[in-house]
Amino acid sequence: MESLPTQMVHVGESTGSLEEMLKAIADLYDEEIALNITRMTALMEPLLMICMGVLVAAIVVTMYLPIFYLGGAAG
């Protein structure tokens, strides 16, 4: 079974409207790329939030850990 763009090119060649079919294929790929970018962005947002949370937690721990050690040594 042939892919959809290949079938569209064959139809365009046989009907004499190859230019229109190629434009339709380009539009199809443009929509597919836009959809893939939207999906990838939706997947990356939570991942970036988790990474930022881990980074902030690491900074807080590295700032407060020496203070707690000094408080334990003084008390």
C-alpha positions as CSV (number, residue, x, y, z in Angstrom):
1,M,0.0,0.0,0.0
2,E,1.4,3.4,-1.0
3,S,1.6,6.4,1.3
4,L,-1.0,9.2,1.0
5,P,1.4,11.7,-0.5
6,T,2.5,9.2,-3.2
7,Q,-1.2,8.5,-4.0
8,M,-1.9,12.2,-4.2
9,V,1.0,12.7,-6.6
10,H,-0.3,9.9,-8.8
11,V,-3.8,11.4,-8.8
12,G,-2.3,14.8,-9.6
13,E,-0.3,13.5,-12.5
14,S,-3.3,11.6,-13.9
15,T,-5.7,14.5,-13.6
16,G,-3.3,17.2,-14.7
17,S,-3.5,19.0,-11.4
18,L,-0.1,18.1,-10.0
19,E,0.5,21.7,-8.7
20,E,-2.6,21.7,-6.6
21,M,-1.9,18.2,-5.2
22,L,1.7,19.2,-4.2
23,K,0.2,22.3,-2.5
24,A,-2.2,20.0,-0.7
25,I,0.6,17.7,0.4
26,A,2.6,20.7,1.7
27,D,-0.4,21.9,3.7
28,L,-0.8,18.4,5.1
29,Y,2.8,18.3,6.2
30,D,2.5,21.9,7.7
31,E,-0.5,20.8,9.8
32,E,1.3,17.7,10.9
33,I,4.4,19.7,12.0
34,A,2.2,22.2,13.8
35,L,0.5,19.4,15.7
36,N,3.8,17.7,16.6
37,I,5.2,21.0,17.9
38,T,2.1,21.5,20.0
39,R,2.3,18.0,21.4
40,M,6.0,18.4,22.2
41,T,5.5,21.7,23.9
42,A,2.7,20.2,26.0
43,L,5.0,17.4,27.1
44,M,8.0,19.7,27.8
45,E,6.1,22.1,30.2
46,P,5.7,19.7,33.1
47,L,9.2,18.4,32.6
48,L,10.6,21.9,32.8
49,M,8.6,22.6,35.9
50,I,9.9,19.5,37.6
51,C,13.5,20.4,36.7
52,M,13.1,24.0,38.0
53,G,11.6,22.6,41.3
54,V,14.5,20.3,41.8
55,L,17.0,23.1,41.1
56,V,15.3,25.5,43.5
57,A,15.2,22.7,46.2
58,A,18.9,22.1,45.7
59,I,19.7,25.7,46.1
60,V,17.6,26.0,49.3
61,V,19.2,22.9,50.8
62,T,22.7,24.1,50.0
63,M,21.9,27.5,51.6
64,Y,20.3,26.2,54.8
65,L,22.3,23.1,55.5
66,P,25.4,25.0,56.8
67,I,23.1,27.1,59.0
68,F,21.6,24.0,60.6
69,Y,25.0,22.5,61.2
70,L,26.2,25.7,62.9
71,G,23.0,25.7,65.1
72,G,23.6,22.1,66.1
73,A,27.2,22.8,67.0
74,A,26.4,25.9,69.1
75,G,23.5,24.2,71.0
